[in-house]
Amino acid sequence: RVLVGREDVIRLFKGLQWRHGLPPMERFELVRINGAPGMVVYLEDGPETLALEAGEDGRICAIYAMRNPDKLTHIAEGRMGG
């Protein structure tokens, strides 16, 4: 099933939280990470980045998550350059 729009993405994350006991998401922002589409997800214990890699057909073929606080020091006040 193709996810289209903010509400689909929010439902996906809420479902993952419920099924896998993930920490609550306070908010998220759509950003560019190294030129690719991505998200910054703000959890109660800090931010996490999700970089989305598109395959040849344009669909997402991989998601890379980063939670290391030492590597996310450039994220301040919910803003990330890209």
C-alpha distances in whole Angstrom, upper triangle without the diagonal:
4,6,9,13,15,14,10,12,15,13,11,15,16,14,15,19,19,18,20,23,22,25,24,23,25,24,22,22,20,23,23,24,27,25,22,19,19,20,23,22,25,26,29,31,30,27,25,23,20,20,17,17,16,16,18,15,14,11,12,14,16,16,20,22,25,27,31,33,35,33,31,35,34,32,34,33,30,30,29,31,29
4,6,10,12,12,9,10,14,13,11,14,17,15,16,19,20,20,21,24,23,25,24,22,24,22,20,20,17,20,20,22,24,22,19,16,16,17,21,20,24,25,28,30,29,26,23,21,18,18,14,15,14,14,16,13,12,9,10,12,15,15,19,20,24,26,30,31,34,31,29,33,31,29,32,31,27,28,27,28,25
4,7,9,9,5,7,10,10,9,12,14,13,14,17,18,18,20,22,20,22,21,19,21,18,16,16,14,17,18,20,22,21,17,14,14,15,18,17,21,22,25,27,26,23,20,19,16,16,13,15,14,16,18,15,13,10,10,13,15,14,18,19,22,24,27,29,31,29,27,30,29,26,28,28,24,24,24,25,23
4,7,8,6,7,11,11,11,14,16,16,17,19,21,21,23,24,23,24,22,19,21,18,16,15,13,16,18,20,22,21,17,14,14,15,18,18,21,23,26,28,26,23,22,20,17,17,15,16,15,17,19,16,14,12,12,16,17,17,20,21,23,25,29,30,32,30,27,30,29,26,28,27,23,23,23,24,23
4,6,6,7,9,10,11,13,15,16,17,19,21,22,23,24,22,22,20,17,18,15,13,13,11,14,16,19,22,20,17,14,14,13,16,16,19,21,24,26,24,22,20,19,16,17,15,18,17,19,21,19,16,15,14,18,19,17,20,20,23,24,28,28,31,28,26,28,27,24,25,24,20,21,21,22,21
4,6,5,6,9,10,11,12,14,15,17,18,20,21,22,19,20,17,14,15,12,10,10,10,13,16,18,22,20,18,14,13,12,14,13,16,18,21,23,21,19,18,17,15,16,15,18,18,21,24,22,19,17,16,19,19,17,19,19,21,22,26,26,29,27,24,26,25,22,23,21,18,19,19,21,20
4,5,5,6,9,10,10,12,14,15,16,18,20,20,19,19,16,14,15,13,12,13,13,17,20,22,25,24,21,17,16,15,16,15,17,18,21,24,23,21,20,19,17,19,18,21,21,23,26,24,21,19,18,21,21,19,21,21,23,24,28,28,31,29,26,29,28,24,25,24,20,22,22,24,24
4,5,5,6,9,10,11,12,14,15,16,18,19,18,19,17,15,17,15,13,14,14,17,19,21,24,23,20,16,15,14,16,15,18,19,22,24,23,21,19,18,16,18,16,19,18,21,23,21,18,16,15,18,18,17,19,19,22,23,27,28,31,29,26,29,28,25,27,25,22,23,23,25,24
4,5,5,6,9,10,11,12,14,15,16,17,15,16,15,12,14,12,10,11,11,14,16,18,21,20,17,14,12,11,13,12,14,16,19,21,20,17,16,15,13,14,13,16,17,19,22,20,17,15,13,16,16,14,16,16,18,19,23,24,27,25,22,25,25,22,23,22,19,20,20,22,21
4,5,5,6,9,10,11,12,14,15,16,14,14,12,10,11,10,9,11,12,16,18,20,23,23,20,16,14,12,13,11,13,14,17,19,18,16,15,15,14,16,16,19,20,23,26,24,21,19,17,19,19,16,18,17,19,19,23,24,27,25,23,25,25,21,23,21,18,20,20,23,23
4,6,5,6,9,10,10,12,14,15,14,15,13,12,14,13,13,15,16,19,22,23,26,26,23,19,17,15,16,14,16,16,19,21,21,19,18,18,16,19,18,21,21,23,26,24,22,19,17,20,19,17,20,19,21,22,25,26,30,28,26,28,28,25,26,25,22,23,24,26,26
4,6,5,6,9,10,11,12,14,12,14,13,12,15,14,13,15,15,18,20,21,24,24,20,17,15,14,15,13,16,16,19,20,20,18,16,16,14,16,15,18,18,20,24,22,20,16,14,16,16,14,16,16,19,19,23,25,28,26,24,27,27,24,26,25,21,23,23,25,25
4,5,5,6,9,10,10,11,9,10,9,8,11,11,10,13,14,17,19,19,23,23,20,17,14,12,13,10,12,12,15,17,16,15,13,14,12,15,15,18,19,22,25,24,22,18,16,18,16,13,15,14,16,16,20,21,25,23,21,24,24,21,23,22,19,21,21,24,23
4,5,5,6,9,10,10,9,10,8,8,11,12,12,15,17,20,23,23,27,27,24,21,18,15,16,12,14,13,15,17,18,17,16,17,16,19,19,22,23,25,29,27,25,22,19,21,20,17,19,17,19,19,22,23,27,26,23,26,27,23,25,23,21,23,24,27,27
4,5,5,6,8,10,10,12,11,12,15,15,15,18,19,22,24,25,28,28,25,22,19,17,18,15,17,16,18,20,20,19,18,19,17,20,19,22,23,25,28,26,24,21,19,20,19,17,19,18,20,20,24,25,29,27,26,29,29,26,28,27,24,26,26,29,29
4,5,5,6,8,7,10,10,11,14,15,15,18,18,21,23,23,26,26,23,20,18,16,16,13,15,14,16,18,18,17,15,16,14,17,17,20,21,23,27,25,24,20,17,18,17,14,16,14,17,17,21,22,26,24,23,26,27,24,26,26,23,25,25,27,27
4,6,5,5,4,7,7,8,12,13,14,18,19,22,24,23,27,28,25,22,19,16,16,13,13,11,13,15,16,16,14,16,15,19,19,22,24,26,30,29,27,23,21,21,19,17,18,15,17,16,20,21,25,24,22,25,26,23,25,24,21,24,24,27,27
4,6,6,7,9,9,11,15,16,17,21,22,25,27,27,30,31,28,25,22,20,20,16,17,15,16,18,19,19,18,20,19,22,22,25,27,29,32,31,29,25,23,24,22,20,21,19,21,20,23,25,28,28,26,29,30,27,28,27,25,27,28,31,31
4,6,8,11,12,14,18,19,19,23,23,26,28,27,30,31,28,25,23,21,21,18,19,17,18,20,21,21,19,21,19,22,22,24,26,27,31,29,28,24,22,22,21,19,20,18,21,20,24,25,29,28,27,30,31,28,30,30,27,29,29,32,32
4,6,9,11,13,17,18,19,22,23,25,27,26,29,30,27,25,22,20,20,16,17,15,16,17,19,18,17,18,17,20,21,23,25,27,30,30,28,24,22,21,19,17,18,16,18,17,20,22,26,25,24,27,29,26,28,28,25,28,28,31,30
4,7,9,12,15,17,18,22,23,25,27,27,30,31,28,26,23,20,19,16,16,13,14,15,17,17,16,19,18,22,23,25,28,29,33,32,31,27,24,24,22,19,20,17,18,17,20,21,25,25,23,26,28,25,27,26,24,27,27,30,31
4,6,9,12,14,15,18,20,22,24,23,26,28,25,23,19,17,16,12,12,10,11,12,13,13,12,15,15,18,20,23,25,27,31,30,28,25,22,22,20,17,17,14,15,13,17,18,21,21,20,22,24,21,23,23,21,23,23,27,27
4,6,9,12,13,17,19,21,24,23,26,28,25,23,19,16,15,11,10,7,7,8,10,11,11,14,15,19,21,24,27,29,33,32,30,27,24,24,22,18,18,15,15,13,16,16,20,20,18,20,22,19,20,20,18,21,22,25,26
4,6,9,11,15,18,20,23,23,26,27,25,22,19,16,14,10,9,6,7,10,11,12,12,15,16,20,21,25,27,30,33,32,30,27,24,25,23,19,19,16,17,15,18,18,22,22,19,21,22,19,20,19,17,20,21,25,26
4,6,8,11,14,16,19,20,23,24,22,19,16,12,10,7,6,5,7,10,10,9,10,12,13,17,18,22,24,27,31,30,27,25,22,23,21,17,17,14,15,14,17,17,20,20,17,19,20,16,17,16,13,17,18,21,22
4,7,11,14,16,20,20,24,25,23,20,17,13,11,8,6,6,7,10,10,10,11,14,15,19,20,24,26,30,33,32,29,27,24,26,24,20,20,17,17,15,18,17,21,20,17,18,19,15,15,13,11,15,17,20,22
4,7,10,13,17,18,21,22,20,17,14,10,9,6,5,7,10,12,11,10,11,12,13,16,18,22,24,27,30,30,26,24,22,24,22,18,19,16,16,15,18,17,21,20,16,18,18,14,14,12,9,12,14,18,19
4,7,9,13,14,18,18,16,13,10,7,5,4,6,9,12,14,12,9,9,10,10,13,14,18,20,24,27,26,23,21,18,21,19,16,16,14,14,14,17,17,20,18,15,17,16,13,13,12,9,11,12,15,16
4,6,10,12,15,15,14,11,9,6,5,7,9,12,15,17,14,11,11,10,10,12,13,17,19,22,25,25,21,20,18,20,19,16,16,14,15,15,18,18,20,18,15,16,15,12,13,12,8,9,9,12,13
4,7,10,13,12,11,7,6,5,7,9,12,15,18,19,16,13,12,10,10,10,11,14,15,19,22,21,18,17,15,18,16,14,14,14,15,17,19,19,21,19,16,18,16,13,15,14,11,10,10,11,11
4,6,10,9,8,6,5,5,7,10,13,16,20,20,17,13,12,9,9,9,10,13,15,19,21,21,18,17,15,18,16,14,14,14,14,16,18,18,19,16,14,16,13,11,14,14,11,9,7,8,7
4,6,5,5,5,5,8,9,13,16,19,22,22,19,15,14,10,10,8,9,11,13,17,19,20,16,16,14,17,15,13,13,14,14,17,18,19,19,16,14,16,14,13,15,16,13,11,8,8,5
4,5,5,6,6,8,9,13,16,18,22,21,18,14,12,8,8,6,9,10,13,16,19,20,17,17,14,16,14,12,10,11,11,14,15,16,17,13,12,14,12,12,15,17,14,12,9,8,6
4,6,8,9,12,13,17,19,22,25,24,21,17,15,12,11,9,10,11,13,16,18,20,17,18,16,17,15,13,12,13,13,16,17,18,17,14,13,16,13,14,17,20,17,15,11,9,6
4,7,9,12,14,18,21,24,27,26,23,19,17,14,13,10,10,10,12,15,16,18,15,16,15,16,15,14,14,16,16,19,20,21,21,17,17,19,16,16,19,21,18,15,12,10,6
4,6,10,13,16,19,22,25,25,22,18,16,12,10,7,7,7,8,12,14,15,12,13,11,13,12,11,11,13,15,18,20,21,21,18,17,19,17,17,20,21,18,16,13,12,9
4,7,11,13,17,20,23,23,20,17,14,11,9,6,6,8,9,13,15,15,12,12,10,12,12,10,11,13,14,17,20,21,22,18,17,20,17,16,19,20,16,15,12,12,10
4,7,10,13,16,20,20,17,13,11,7,5,4,5,9,11,15,17,18,14,13,11,13,11,9,9,10,11,14,16,17,19,16,14,17,15,14,17,17,14,13,11,12,10
4,6,10,12,16,17,14,10,8,6,5,7,8,12,14,18,21,21,17,16,13,15,13,10,10,9,11,12,15,16,18,15,13,16,14,12,14,15,11,11,10,12,11
4,6,10,13,13,10,7,6,5,6,9,11,15,18,21,24,24,21,20,17,19,16,13,12,10,10,10,13,13,15,13,10,13,12,9,11,12,8,9,8,11,12
4,6,10,11,9,6,5,6,8,11,13,17,19,23,26,26,23,21,18,19,17,13,13,10,10,10,13,13,16,15,12,14,14,11,13,13,9,11,12,15,16
4,7,8,6,4,6,9,11,14,17,21,23,27,30,30,27,25,22,23,20,17,16,13,12,10,13,12,16,15,12,13,14,10,11,11,8,11,12,16,17
4,5,5,6,7,11,13,16,19,22,25,28,32,32,29,26,23,24,21,18,17,13,12,10,13,12,16,16,13,15,16,13,14,13,12,15,16,19,21
4,6,8,11,14,16,20,23,26,29,32,36,35,32,30,27,28,25,21,20,16,15,12,15,13,17,18,15,16,18,15,15,14,13,17,18,22,24
4,7,10,13,16,19,22,26,29,32,35,36,33,31,27,28,25,21,19,15,13,10,11,10,14,15,13,14,16,14,14,14,14,17,18,21,23
4,7,10,13,17,20,23,26,29,33,33,30,28,25,26,23,19,17,13,11,8,10,8,11,12,9,11,13,10,11,11,11,13,14,18,20
4,7,10,13,16,20,23,26,29,30,27,25,22,23,20,16,14,11,9,7,9,8,11,11,8,10,11,8,10,11,9,11,11,15,16
4,7,10,13,16,20,23,26,27,24,22,18,19,16,12,10,7,6,5,8,9,12,10,8,11,12,10,12,14,11,13,12,15,15
4,6,10,13,16,19,23,24,21,19,16,17,13,10,8,6,5,7,10,11,13,10,8,12,12,10,13,14,12,12,10,12,12
4,6,10,13,16,20,20,17,15,12,13,10,6,5,5,7,9,12,14,16,13,12,15,15,13,16,18,14,14,12,14,13
4,7,10,13,16,17,15,13,10,11,8,6,5,7,8,12,14,16,17,14,13,17,15,14,18,19,16,15,13,14,12
4,6,10,13,14,11,10,6,8,6,5,7,9,12,15,18,20,21,18,17,20,19,18,21,22,19,18,16,16,14
4,7,10,11,9,8,6,6,5,6,8,11,14,18,20,22,23,19,19,23,21,21,24,26,22,21,18,18,15
4,7,8,5,5,4,6,7,9,12,15,18,21,23,26,27,23,23,26,24,24,27,28,25,23,21,20,17
4,5,5,6,6,5,8,11,14,17,20,24,26,29,29,26,26,29,28,27,31,32,28,27,24,24,21
4,5,8,9,9,12,15,17,21,24,27,29,32,33,29,29,32,30,30,33,35,31,30,27,26,22
4,6,9,9,13,16,19,22,25,29,31,33,34,31,30,34,32,31,34,35,31,30,28,27,24
4,7,9,11,14,17,20,23,26,28,30,32,28,27,31,29,28,31,31,28,26,24,23,20
4,6,9,11,15,18,21,24,27,29,30,27,26,30,28,27,30,31,27,26,24,24,21
4,6,8,11,14,17,20,23,25,27,24,23,27,25,24,27,28,24,24,21,22,19
4,7,10,14,17,20,23,26,27,24,24,27,26,25,29,30,26,26,23,24,21
4,7,10,13,17,19,22,23,20,20,24,23,22,26,27,24,24,21,22,19
4,6,10,13,16,19,20,17,17,21,20,19,23,24,21,20,18,19,17
4,7,10,12,15,17,14,14,18,18,17,20,22,19,19,16,18,16
4,7,10,12,14,12,11,15,16,15,18,20,17,17,15,17,16
4,6,9,10,8,8,12,13,12,16,18,15,16,14,16,16
4,6,9,8,8,11,13,12,15,17,15,16,15,17,18
4,5,5,7,9,12,12,15,17,16,17,15,18,18
4,5,5,6,10,10,12,14,14,15,14,17,18
4,6,6,9,11,13,16,16,16,15,17,18
4,6,8,9,12,16,15,15,13,14,15
4,5,6,9,12,11,11,10,12,13
4,5,7,11,11,11,10,12,14
4,6,10,10,9,7,8,11
4,7,6,6,5,8,11
4,5,6,7,10,13
4,6,9,12,15
4,7,10,13
4,7,10
4,6
4
